[in-house]
C-alpha cells in the first residue's frame, strides 16, 4: 500500500494478476524443456516386400506409369513383385520405365493363374509344372534376370501345408535358393519348415490371424531363416500410429528379421499407397535410426541382393 497525491494505492491486486498469468507460462516453459521431442518420421528409402500388380490393376485404372509414380512419391526404391497372373510382375521387372523410376524389382513366381487356384494349388500338379517353367524361363526384358522367390500363396487350412505340391514347392525353393512368401497361420509355419528346414520363408503379415507376440517370438527362435512381413498385422500399432509396446520390444529383439509391405491385393490399396507408406514412416520413426533403416530398407535389400 502506498499513498500518493492524497490517495492510497494498493499494488497487491496487480502483483496477484501478474503471478496468476506468469505461472502457467513458466509451467509450459518447464514442461517444454523436460518433455522429450516427438520422434521424427523415418525419411530413408523403403523396400516394399509384399506388392501385387494384379490383372485388375494393370488392365484397369493403374497402368505402369501410375504405380511407378506412387512408388516414387513414397520413396520406395525396391519391391518384391508377385502378381496374379505373373504378367504383372514381369511387366514391372522388364520395363525401362521401372529403371527410369529408380525402382529395383525382385520378381516372385506367384502360384495363381486365377482366383480358383487359391483353394487348390497345394494339390494341383499343374501349378508345380507352371512354377518350374516360369523359373526356367526367367524374366525377359530391360531388367532381365531370374526369379528370386515363390508366392505369395495362401493356406486357409494349415493342414494343407502337407499337400503334395506344397511339399514339392518348399523343396524346390530350398534347392534353388528361392524365398517363399506364405500367407499362413503359425501352425502351417511349422509344417512348411518341416519339409525344407533350409528354406528362406517370409511370413506374410507375420500372422494375419493375430498369432500372439510370444508365439511369433517362439517361431523366430526356432527358425533362424524365418522373416516377418508386417502388412495387415493385427495389434502392431497403437495410439497415433506408433508401435504397440510388445511389438516394439519384438522388433528391437529381431532387428534383422522384419520387413514392410503394401499388399496391393485390390485396387483400393493402390489408391492409398502413399498413405500406407506414410504410416510405416511414422512407426519406423519411433525406433532407433539404425533399426528403422534395417526394417524399412536393408533387411529386404540384403536378403535379395539389392544395392
N, C-alpha and C positions, 0 to 999 in steps of 0.2 A: 504494500500500500504506500503510495507516495502522494504528497499534497503539492499541487502546483496551481497558481493563479486562483487560489481560494477554493479549489475543488480537490476532492480525494479521488485519486485514480488507482485502481487495482489492476495489476498485471497478471494475477493468478489465472483468470479465465483464458487469457491469451496463451500463457505457458501451457496450460492443460490442453488447449486446442492444438498447439504445435506438437506436444508429446503424443497426443492421440493419433495424429496423422503421420508422424515421423516413425512411430513404432512399426506399423505394417511395412513401410518402405524398408526399414532396417532388416526386418524378418525376411522379406523377399530377397534382399541382397545376400543375407547369410545362407539361405536355402540354395540360392543360385550358385554360391561358392562351393557348397558341400555336396550338392546333388550331382551324381555322375552324368556326363553328357550323353545324350541319346546316340547310340551306335549308328554310324553312317552305313547306308546300304552298300553291299558289295558292288564294286564297279568293274571287276575284271571280266575276262572272257567266259562264256558259258558253253558247256558241252551238253547238248540235248541227247540223252542216251535212250530215248524212247519216243521216236517220231514215226507216224504213219502218213504216207501220201497216197491215200486210197483212191479208187476209181471215181467216187462221188466228189472228190476234191479236184483232181486234175481234169476230169471231164465236166466239171461244174464251175463253181464261182471262184476257184483258186488255182489259176494257171501258174506255171513255174515262176514267172516274174513276181506274182503276188506273194507266194510263200517265201521266196528268197528275200524280198523286201522286208517281210515281217521278221525274218531271222536277223537281217542286218540292223534293223531298228532296235532289236532286243540284245544285240551284242553276242549273238550265238555264232560261234566260229566253227563248230563241228557238230555233226549229228550222227546218230545211228538211225538209218532209214530201213524200215520194214513195213511193207505195204501189201494191200490186197487189191489186185494181184501184184506180182513183183515188178510189173512195168513201171509203177510209180517210183520205186527205189532206183531202178535202172535209169529213169529219166533224170532224177536228181544227180546221180553219180556220173552220168555220161555227158551232161550238158556243159558247154563252155560258159553259160550264164552262171552256173554254180561256182565255177572257179573265179569268174569275174566278181562275184559277190563276196568272195573270201570265205566261203563255207566249205570245209572238208566233209566228205561223205563217207561213212563207214557202212557199206551195204550188207544187209542180212537177207537170207532167204526165208521168206515167210511161207508157212505151210498151207495157206488158204488161197485157193483159186476163186472161191466164192464163199458165201456165208454158210452153206451147207457143210463145208469142211470143218467148221468149228467143233462140231459134235462127233466127228468120226475119224479125224486124222490119225489118231493113235492106233488104229487098227486097219488103216487103208494103205495097202502096199503101193498104190499108185502115187501116194504122197511121198513115200520114200524114193520112188523112181524119179519123181519130179525134182526132189532136192538134189539127188546125185547128178541129174542132167544140168541143173542150174549151176551147181558148183563147178562142174567140168567146163562149162561154157564161160563162166565168169561174167564180168561186166564189160561191155564193149563201148568204146567212145572216148571222148576227150580225157576223161579221168579213168581210163581203163584200169582194171585191177581185179583181184579176187574178192569173193565174198568173205566176210570176216565172222559171220555168225549165222545162227538159225533161230527163227522165232520172229515175233512173239507168238507163242501158242498158249492155248487155254486148256485147263483140265478142271471141269466143273465138278467132277467126281475124282478125288485123289487116287482112288484105286486104278483108274485108267492110266496112271503113270507106269503100270506094269503091262500095258498093251504091247504087243509085239513090235509095232512100228515105233512106239515111244522109246523102247529099249534100244532098237537098232539106231535110231537117230542120236541118242545120247552117246552110243559107242562111236558112231560116225563123227560126231562133233569132237570127241576127245582125240580120236585118231588124227584128225585134220586140224587140230588146234583151233577149232571154232568156238566162239562163245555161244551160249544158249540163253535166250530171253524167255522166261517162263512165267505166265500168269497162273499161279497155283497157290494152294494153301501150304501150311507148314508141314503137314503130313506128306504131301507129294514131294517136298524138297528131299526128305529122307529117301523116298522111293526112287526118285530120279538119280540121286547121287550114288545110290547102291549099284546102279547099272554101270556108272562110269565115275569113280571117285576122283579122277584127274580132270574132269570136265570143268570148264570155266562157266559156272552157272550164275546168271544175273537174275535175281528175284524181282520180277516186275512188281512195282508198288510196295515191295518188301512186305507183302501180305495184305492184299486189299480187303480181306475179310477181317482184319484187325487182330492178327496174332499179337499176344501181349509182348511188351518190350523184353521181358525176361526170356520169352521163348525165342525171339529174334536173337538175343544175346547168346543163348544156348546153341543155336544153329551156327552162328558166326564162329563160335569157339570150336565147334565140331568140324566145320568145313572151311579150311583156310582160304580156298579159292572162291567161296561164295561172296557175291557182292549184292548190294541192295540198291534198287532204283526207286525213287521216292514220290513219283506222281500218285495222286489219289490216296496216299497213305493216311488212314484214319488216325486221329489223335496226334498228328505230327506238330501242328501249330495251335497256339492258344491266343490269348488277347493280343490285339494289334498285329496279328500275323507273325508273331515271334514263335520260336520253338518252345514247345512244352518242355518242362524241366527234365523229364525222364528221357525224352528223345535227344535233348541237348547233351545229356550225360553219355548216351549211347554213341552219338556221333563223335564226341571227343574221345571216346574209348577206341573207336574204329575209324580214325580219320581217313584212311586209305581204302575204305570198303564201301563207300556210298557214292551214288551219282544222282543227278536230277533228270527229269524228262517231262515232255509236254503231253504225251499220249493223245495225239490229234486223231482219235479214232472216229470222230464225226466232224462235220464241217464247222459246227459251233465252236469247237476247240480252236480251229484256225482263226475264227473271228476274234477270239480273246487271247490269241497267242502272246501278244506283248504284255498283257496283264498277268498272264501265268508266269512269265519270266520275271516281271517286276516283283511278284510275290516271292519268288525264290531269292531275289536280291535282298529283300527285306530280312528274311530269317538267316540268310548267309552272313549278313552284316552283324548278326548277333554272336557270331563265332570269332575266334582269333583269326586274323587275316590269313595265316598260312593254312589253317584248316578250311576256311571258306574257299580258298582257291583250289584246294585239293578236291573238295566235293563239287564245286561249281565247274571246274575245268580239268585239272590234271589227272584225276583218277581215271576218267574216261580216255583222256589223251594218252596216258601211259599204257592203259590196257590195250588200246588199239593202234598204238604207234603213230599217233597224230602229232605233228610238230606244232 
